[in-house]
Amino acid sequence: MDVNEKLEILTDAAKYDVACTSSGVDRASRPGMLGSASCAGICHSFAADGRCISLLKVLMTNECIYDCAYCTNRASNDRPRASFTPQELADLTIGFYRRNYIEGLFLSSGVSHSPDHATEQMCEAIMLLRETYRFRGYIHAKAIPGASPELVERLGLLVDRLSVNIELPSERSLKLLAPNKARRAILGPMAQIRDGVAQTKALARYKGAPRFAPAGQSTQMIVGATPETDHQILNLSSALYRSYDLRRVFFSAYIPVGTSEFLPQGKPAPLAREHRLYQADWLMRMYGFSVDEIVDEAHPDLDPLIDPKCQWALRHLDFFPIEVNTATLEELMRVPGIGTFGARKIVRARRAARLSYDDLKLLKIVARRAQYFITCGGKYRAGLRFDGAEIYRALTSTLSLPRRQRLDPGVTQPGLFDFDALLPVEARKALTGQF
């Protein structure tokens, strides 16, 4: 098997990892024109200064001794297998870099032979890039649960970012769907990475000090494969941020690639759920919302038809409407349609004059949402009623998801509201602990 065939297999096998945004572009070069774009293995990340960086996203191997039910690369799945040698991967990366196709590498791997063996292969490939080719570009690697701390340390000193996939939202689900993996084998490397990153920050002022994963760590979990609620998922995310100093938690809507009795059969989990979880995650990280403010035991799932900030506002109408000319910055940031930049613009602008609804439009505030929750000069917008049911109807008629994620309000979503209908009774009892 030649390198191009391996590349096709191993970039396709890496597509389910969502820690980078896939380009989705397949545009060949033409005579007289410069450059080309290919969907095979090219993904995007973003630098601290906002630059978009193209990365080669690939697996070291898709051979795996584990049999995780939700994974396309599981041992029992009959699919083409391939493996790069460290030299092949290093040569391929440098070849793409010299052609200006990529600026860095996103590397993961199946667990071939053992976690230590797979990690050693990744380390050798990255060592070739760093030392033989003197490559100083961005590298993000996936640490493999179960690998020795010494190998995780070695890998972290070679790359810019490390991540360990938490996989599923509960230990019970992990035991049923990934019996070869243990939660402690995932959390152990996370703690090691956290401590290594903290040490790097503490030694940053010393020239020549070792740098361990200076861009931090992230993780990914699959949603919709098991019956955990959004409340449980966001509580886990919040705990991971607090305990392991994560940069991001990525959510991946379940795609049916297995036939296990413990997995929903038929349609994939709706992308709308993934989208709302990312919005809720943003509220926690950037706006200071707690999990229980967004979802709680009484309302355990996010509404697919409105964003989580609107959902919170409709459950807390006693907080609204607020007066834009006197509200604090923190109060303004709680208004749907007013973000961090918008709130600061309002605070600055009202120093010069009292603001009206027309002024908000000039400030580019999303008035179609904000208008239901604010007053300007003590007046509620003409023609609107401050009524929760009416506001919800208005919001769901004007707020639509991206086209590929739109939902028919009259259709139940498999994987979110109708999980029970997709999962056999005995399997559902095992996942939920109802034995």
URMONOR-V987883 format. One record per pair of residues at least 12 apart in sequence whose C-alpha atoms are under 6 Angstrom apart, sorted by the first residue. I is the first residue (numbers start at 1). J is the second residue. Records with the same first field share a line. If there is no record, write none. Layout:
I = J  J
This chain:
6 = 82
10 = 58  59
11 = 41  58
14 = 58  59
20 = 44  45
21 = 43  44
22 = 43
23 = 43
24 = 39
25 = 38  39
26 = 38  39
41 = 56  57
42 = 55  56  57
43 = 55
54 = 102  103
55 = 102  103  104  105
56 = 105  106
57 = 106
58 = 107
59 = 107  108  109
60 = 83  84  109
61 = 82  83  109  110
62 = 81  110
63 = 81  110  112
64 = 110  111  112
65 = 111  112
68 = 177  178
69 = 177  258
70 = 258
72 = 257
86 = 124  125
90 = 125  129
104 = 137  138  139
105 = 139
106 = 139  140  141
107 = 141
108 = 141  142
115 = 146  147
116 = 147
123 = 155
139 = 159  160
140 = 160  161  162
141 = 162
142 = 162  163  164
143 = 163  164
145 = 185  186
146 = 185
156 = 212  213
157 = 211  212
159 = 213
160 = 213  214  215
161 = 213  215  216  217
162 = 217
163 = 217  218  219
164 = 219
165 = 219  220
166 = 220  221
167 = 221  222
168 = 221  222
169 = 233
173 = 431
194 = 244
196 = 212
197 = 212
200 = 212
217 = 246  247
218 = 246  247  248  249
219 = 249
220 = 249  250  251
221 = 251
222 = 251  252  253  254
223 = 252  253  254
224 = 254  269  415
225 = 254  263
229 = 300  301
230 = 300  301
231 = 295  296  300
253 = 269  274
254 = 268  269
255 = 268
256 = 268
262 = 427
264 = 422  423
265 = 422
269 = 415
271 = 405
272 = 405
280 = 308
294 = 312
305 = 396
309 = 336
310 = 336
320 = 373
321 = 373  374
322 = 374  375
323 = 374  375  376
324 = 376
336 = 369  370
337 = 366  369  370
356 = 376
